[in-house]
Each structure stands twice: as C-alpha cells, then as structure tokens.
C-alpha cells in the first residue's frame, strides 16, 4: 500500500506542476468554476491567445503553464488537438474542494473505449474538423440559420451563404448536416405566438363541453410543447367495441411546423375506418412513442388492443414491446413491397425476381413451404448477400402472411386505412395551417366523419346488404 500511495502522490505532484490551480499562484478557489459559456467567450476574445500564441498552441501544453480557468485550459487543449488531428474530452472531475474544482483530467477521444485500429505513420490535421468534438455552431450561425428559416429561405441556400462568408466549407466549424439538424430541431419546436396556450384553452373548452374528451401535453426540458395527444369522446366509446385491431401511422405531415400527425385507426362493424386517437409529435424516437402509447392507453381505460399494424420502424416496435407486451404487431406489407424495385436492382433477371418474390410471400401455404421457397428464391437470383432481404427474413414473423393468419386483422395487411384517414383530413387542413387551426379543423372534420358513420348505421339497419359471392353461407 505504501508504494501505491507514493505512486499516487507522485502523479498528483506531477499534475500540480503542469496545471497548478492552487491559491498560491494567485488563482483563487472561487475563480475556478467550470463555465462553458465563459470558455467560449474566451475563445472568441482570444482568451487562448492571452495564454499562448498560435505556435504555443500547436506545440501543446508545457510544464508550468497557467490558465485563468478550466474552460480556457480545455479550449487550449481542444485547439491543440484540432491542429494535430485528434480530439479530446473531459473525464469526470475529481478532488472537488469547497464547491470548486482543483483537478481536471483530459483524455484523447480514443480513450473512451477499446477499439481496433491499424497503424498509421502520421495523423491528418486537415481531417480533425470532421470529428464531432471539433464541430459546433456558434450563436451567430444559429441566429442566421433560424432567421433564414423563418423567412422561408431554403436550408441549402442558408448553408451555402455561411460557406461563402467563411471562405469555403472547409473553413466552417461544422458540417452541412449539423446545420440541417439544427434547422429541423428548431423548426419542430417553434410555435406561433401564443399557439401552445391557444391549444390548451381550446382543449379546456372542448373538455368543458364534453367531459369525456381526453387530451395530454408533453413538455420538453425547456417547458415548451413537444408532443400533444387527444382523443374524442366518440373514439373512446367506439374503442370499447372495436379494440381488437388498430393501425398506427406517422407519415402524414400537414402543419407548418412539420410535426408528424400520428393517427390510431380502427375498423367498425360497417367496415369503416374509425379514428381512435391522434397526436402531433416532435420526434420519432422510442421515448416519444412510449409516451404516446402510454398516454393513449390511459385514455382508453388501459385496454390493450389484441393486435396493431405499424410501419417497419424499430423505435415503434421497441415502444410496443415495452408498453403493450401482449399485443401482436405486424409490419405494413405494402411499404415493404414498395421497396422491392430499389432493393432488387442487382438481382439476376430483375423482372422475374420481383414477380417471384411476391409469389413466395402470397402463395406459400405453410411456414415450411415459405422457408423452402425463400431459400430457393435467394439462391436462384444471387441475393444471398442482400442485407435488406436478410433483415426481412429475420423479421419474417412480423410481416409474412403465413405467420400472421391465425390472428384477426379485420382485413388489414397494411396501414392504408390510416392513410385513407389522412386523405380525409386533407379537405380541412393544409401545410400552412397553424397548430391551433389544425386542432380546430380536426373538430370540424370529426363532426363530418361522425355524420357519415351515423348514416352507415342507418343503411345497415334499413337496407339489405348485397352479397359479394353466390355462396349460401354468406347470405
């Protein structure tokens, strides 16, 4: 233990010699506070230059160097790493004294985890700007991008303008995809003046007139509206009778904020599509879907559907497994088949491959027949290394009809019922509808939909339904 303690003491002494944050060197404890914004300001004002010139930064930190704060020290290291072609990160701080930090460990980004690599004679500093640690948008860039987006300027033009002002894309502190991600994130969460409050008041009024109307808001870390779900009272009543199978879809983009309009659709006794709930969501990640499903089930008395039809989305599937573990789910077969022309481009005899693939799916009468036909098809058309097909085969129980025929699906094998419901809303909302207008128009659309369902009930009770076939059992 003595040798271990001596080793620690030596390392601490060596660290103190290199980066001394003690009070003896005129740097008081209260001055040593980690403030990222302050560090950024030091960078902008030449804070690193106050400690060392450009040559010193490229040479790297030396014994005896003093820094005004940890942020400035880190920025010095970060700039040195950028010039040399690698990146760094801060490890968890130790030895906190009186709320102030005395020691800070800085590591190369390769120290995060064990990796496999081949040796290289030299680092390539010109590539360091592509590393995540060296990419960032400063406040001026963020303001320009957001202002341009509000003014209707396309992202490509905004990014091009930044590149021209910087003297070329190689001089920007970020990549174009970083700019696009920032624009998309701001666009999703940017509401009109008073829009969120207007929706809340609208929902409160709707619930006052109809106590069975359900709604729920989900706020982000900045207390801004992130997701909203609402369920009409008629939808809650209908679900009590038609909870066996539902379709869930998020492909309908209608409002000016680019928030996906998610719908949960069922089928009633007249074969009509019925809306069982809808939401506007800001992201399509697993956590958002978990919140949506949990909240929707709360509105429906925690009655889980027997089966649900979704897109081929891993985040959706993950959320369903956690929130509705006993609900059978399947992927939309139509969306899968739409990808066949693109995925079979390298197949031997392309036209024949497309036709035979559908035959394998629809004409296999048993699971054993399907698996045998699949293997023969893949070998015949040289698609053994097709990653898309390999993934489909792993997930075959979620989309191939022969694996799903024992479950009741109300005639649904795709999310087209959801999409037909989306088309129905097209007559009431458009891409320029505000969030408040969208919800108000939803109310009008629902009234019209309810009237059509009521008329279908009338027809089913007062007219004779024509049979599709000539079989007596259908009559």
N, C-alpha and C positions, 0 to 999 in steps of 0.2 A: 504493500500500500504506500510505503514511503516513496518508492521510485515513481509510482503513478502520480502522487501528489506533487513530486518535484517536477515531473513532466508537464503537468497542468500549470504549475507556477511558471515554468519557463515559457510555455506558449503564451500565457497571459502577459508576461513581461515583454515578450517579443511583440505581441499585438499592441501593447501600450506604447512601445517605441515607435511603431508605424502610425497608428491612429490614436493619439492621446486626446481623450475628451475630458480630462480631469480639470479641476478648478485651478490647479497650479499654473496652467498655461493660458490663463485669462479667459477660458471658456466656461462660464458658469453652468451649473446643472440645469437651471431653468431655461437656458438658451438652447439646450439640446433637446428639441422636440421635433418629432418627425412630421413634417408638414409638406405633403406632396405639392400643394399649390405654391407654397413658398419656394420649393425647389425648382418648379417650372419657371417661376418668376426670375430666380437666379440665372437660369439658363438663358432666358430671353434678354436679361440685362447684362449678360456677360459675366454672371457670377462665377463660372468656372475660370474665366479669364482673370478674375481677381486673384485666383489662387495660383494659376499657372497659365502659360501661353500655349498656343497650339502645339508647339514642339514638345512641351512637357506632357500634354495630354496624350500624344502619340507614344511617348516614351513610357508613360504609365506612372502609377503611384510609387513614390520613393520613401524611404525611411525618414521620418521627421516632418513630413508634410502635415500641415494643419488646415482644417476646414471649418467654416463657420457653423455648419450644421450637418446632420446625417444626410439630408436630402441633397445638399451640394456635393458631398463626398460621393454619394451614389451616382449622381449625374456625371461626375468626373469619370468614375469607373465605366459608366454606361457609354459615354462618348469614346473613351479609350477602346472599349470592346468593339464599338461600331467601326472605328478606324482600322482595327486589326482583323475584323471579320468574324467575330463571335458575339454572343450576347450573354447577359448576366441576370441574376435575380437575387432578391434578398431572402435569406433564410430567417426563420423565426428568431426574434431578438432574445437575448439572454441578459442576465445581470441588470434588471431594472432597479433603479435606486431612487426612492422618493418620487416616483412617477416619471423620472427622466431616464433615458437610455444611455448607458455608458459604452456598450459594445454592440457592434453590428456585423454579422457575418455575411459576406457577399460571395456567391458561387457562380461558376460558369453554368450556363443552362444545361450542359451535358451531364451535370451532377445530379439532376432530378431523378434519373433512373438509369439502370444499366442498359446499355444499348450495344448493338453490333455495328461495327464500322470498319472500313478499310483505310489503310494508312494513306496519307497524302503529304507531299513534301511541304506545301505552303497553303495557308489559309487564303481565302479570296475576299479581301475587304470590300470589293465592289458589290458582293452579294449580301453583305450584312444588312443592307437596308431592307431586304426581303424578309428578314427574321421578325417574328411577332413582337419581340421585346423592343425592336427599334422602329416599329410602325406606330404612328399616333396622329390624331387630328388635333391641331391647336384650336383655341377658341375662335380665332378669326376664320379659319377654314369652316368650322362648324356653323358659324353665323352666316357665312356666304352660301353654303350648301342649303341650309334650311330656308333662307330668304329667297333664293332662286327657286326652290321647290314650291314655296307658297305662291310665287309669281307665275308659276306654270312653266318654268324653264326645265327642259328635259335633263335628267341626271347626266347623260353623256355630254351635253354641252357645258354643264356646270363643272364637270370634272376636267374637260378639255380646257376650260378657262383657267382653272387652278394650275394645270400643267404649263400653259403658256406663261402665266405670271411667274411661275417658278423657274422658267427657263428650260422646261422639259420634264417628262415624267420621272426621269432618274433623280431629279432634284427635290421631288416631293417627299414628305416624311411618311407617306402611306401609299397603299396601292389603290387602284380604282375600285376594287371590290370593297375596301374599307369605307370608301365614300358612299358607295351604293348601300351598304349595310346600314350606315348611319342615316341616310335619307329614308330608307324603308322603315327603320325603327322610329324615327321622329314622325313620319307620315302616319303610322298606325296609331300612335298615341296622341296625335294632335287633333283636338276637337275644336269646334267653333266656339265663339264666345257664349258662355252660359249653356252650351249644348248638354253637358252632363247633368247639370241642375235641372234643365228643362225636361229631360227624360225622367229624372227622378220624380218631379212634380206630376208629370203625365201619368206615370205608373201609380203614384199615390192616389191620383184622381180615379184612375181606372179601377183600382182595388177598392176604393170607397163605394163606387157604383156596383162593383161585382166582387164581394168578399172572397170568392173562390179563385180570383185572378192571382197568379203567382209570379213574382219576379225576384231576381237577386243580382246584386252588383259585386264585382270582384275588382279590388283596387290594387295598384302596383305599390312599390316601395315609396313612391313619392305621392301617394294618396290620389293618384289620377285613375280615371276609369280605364280599366284594362279589358274586362270581359263583362258581358251582361246577358242574362238568360231570362226568358219569360215564357209562361205557359197560360194559354187561355183557359177559362173555366170549362168550356165545352171540350177542350182537348183532355182535360183531367177526367171528365166524365166518360169520354169515349175510351180512354185507356183502360178503364175498369172492365170494359167488354172486349177490347181488342189489344191485349198486352202480349199476345203470343209471338208476334214477329214485327220488328221495326227495321227501318232503313235509316242510316246516318250518313250525312254527306256535308262536305265543307267547300265545295267547288264554286259556289255562287258568290261572285264579288259584285256588289251592287252600289255601295255607297262611296262617297267622295273620299273617305278616309282609308279605303282599301282594307277594311275589316272583313274577313270572311264571314259570310252569313251561313251558319250551321243549322241544319234542319233535322228533326227526328220525325219520320213519317211512318204511318201505319196503314193498314187496309181494313175497311169496314165491311159489313155484311153485303153491301151492294157492289163490292169490288172497287170502291172509290178510294183514292189516296186521301188520308186524313192527317192533318198537321198535329203532332203530339208535343211539340215544343220547338223553340228556335232560340238562337243565340248569336251575338256578334262577339267574335273573339279576336284578340290581338296577335296570338301566336298559334302555331300548330305543333306545339311540343307536348310531351306526355303529361306534364303537370297541368297544362291548360285543359286537356281532355279529361283528366281525372277530376278536376274541379267541375267541369261541365256535366259529366255523368253523375257525380255525387249529388250535385245540386238538382239535376233533373229528377233523379230517383227520390229525392226529398219531396219534390212537388208531387210525385206520383205515389206517395204513401209507401215508399221503399219497396214497391213491387217490381221485381226484375223481369225483363222480357225473357221469353223462352229462347229466342234467337234474334240475332242482329246482323244486318248486312252492311259492310263498310268497304271503303277503298283499301287498296293494298298498301297500308300505311303502318309501319312498325310502332309509331307512337300511339296510334289509335288502339292497336292490338294490345300493347303493354298496359294502357289505361283500362281497357275492358277486362283483361285478366285480373287486374288488381281490384277494380270496383265491382265488376259483375262476373265473378269466377265461374258461376254455374250457367252462364248464358252462352249458348252455342253461337259462334260467329263465323261468317264466311266472307270471302273477298268478292268484289264485283267482277263477274266473269267478263262482262262487256269491256271494261277497262283493260283487262289482261289481253283480250283478243285484239284490241286496238293497237297494241304494241308489236304484234306479230310481224307486220311488214318491215318494221325497223330492225327487229332483233334477228330476222332470218336472212339478212342481206348476204351473208357469206355461205348460205346453205347450198348444197348440191341440188340442182333442179328446184329453184326458188318457188315457182308457181305450184308445183306438185307438193312441196313441203308445207306450204300454207294450207292447202286443202286437206292433206293427210293429218295435219296437226289437229284440225277441228274434228276430223273423224275419230281420232284417238280419244278426244275428250267426250264426244257425244255418243259414240257407238260402242263404247266399252260397257258390257252388261254386268261385269263383276269386277271386283278390285283386282283379282289375279289377272284378268284379261287386260285391264288398263295398264298394269305394271309391265306385262309382257309386250303389249303394243307400244308402250312408251320407249322401252329399251330398244326394240327393233327400229322404231322411227328415228331415234337419236343416232344409232349406228349407220343406218341407211343414208342419212343426209349429212353425215360428218359433223354432227353438232355436239360431240362429246365434251368439248371444252367451252361450250356456250354457257357463260356464268348465269345469265338470266334464266335459262332453262333449268340449270342445276338448282337454283334457288326456288324456282316454281315447283320442282319435284319434291324438294324438302317440305314445302308448304302445301302439298297436294291435298291434304285433308281439309283445307280451308277454301278450296275453290273448285275442285273436280266434282262434277255432279254425282258420280257413283259413291263417293264418300259421304255425301250430304243428303241423299234421297230419303233417308229414314227420318229426317227432321222436317216438320211442317214449315214451309216458307211462303205460304199464301201466293204461290206462283211467281215469286221474285227470285231471280238469279243475278240481278244487277241493281244498281242504285238509280235506275231510270225513273222510278216513282218519285224519288227525291228531286231529280232533275225536272220532271214534269211539274212538280210543285214550284220549283224555281221559275219555270217559264210562266206559271200562273201569276207570280208576283211582278213579272216584267211589265204588266199592264198598269202597275201602280207606282213603281219606283224606277229610278234610273241612276246613272253613275254620278250625277250631281246632287242627288238627294242628301240633305244633311241627316245627321243621326236622328234628330227629333222628327223630321219629316218622314224618315223611313219608318219609325215606330208608329206614327200617326196613320200612314198609308197602309201599314200592316193591319191596323184595326179595320179600315175600310175593306181591304181585301178579304179579311176573315168574315165580315158580315156577308159579303157576296158568296163566299165559299159555303157558309152555313146555310144560306138560302138554297144553293144547288143541292146540298146534301138532303135538305128537308124535302125538296121536290123529288129526289130519287127515292126517298122513303115512301112518298105518296104513290109513285108509279109502281113500286114493288108490291104495294098492298091493294092496288086498284086495277092492275092490268095483268094479263097473262104473259109471263116471260117466254119468249121463243127459245126452243131448244137448239143447241148447236148441232147435235148429231141426230141420227134416226133411231138410236137405241131406246128401248122402252124404259130401261132403268134410269135414264136421265129424266124422262118425263115423271 
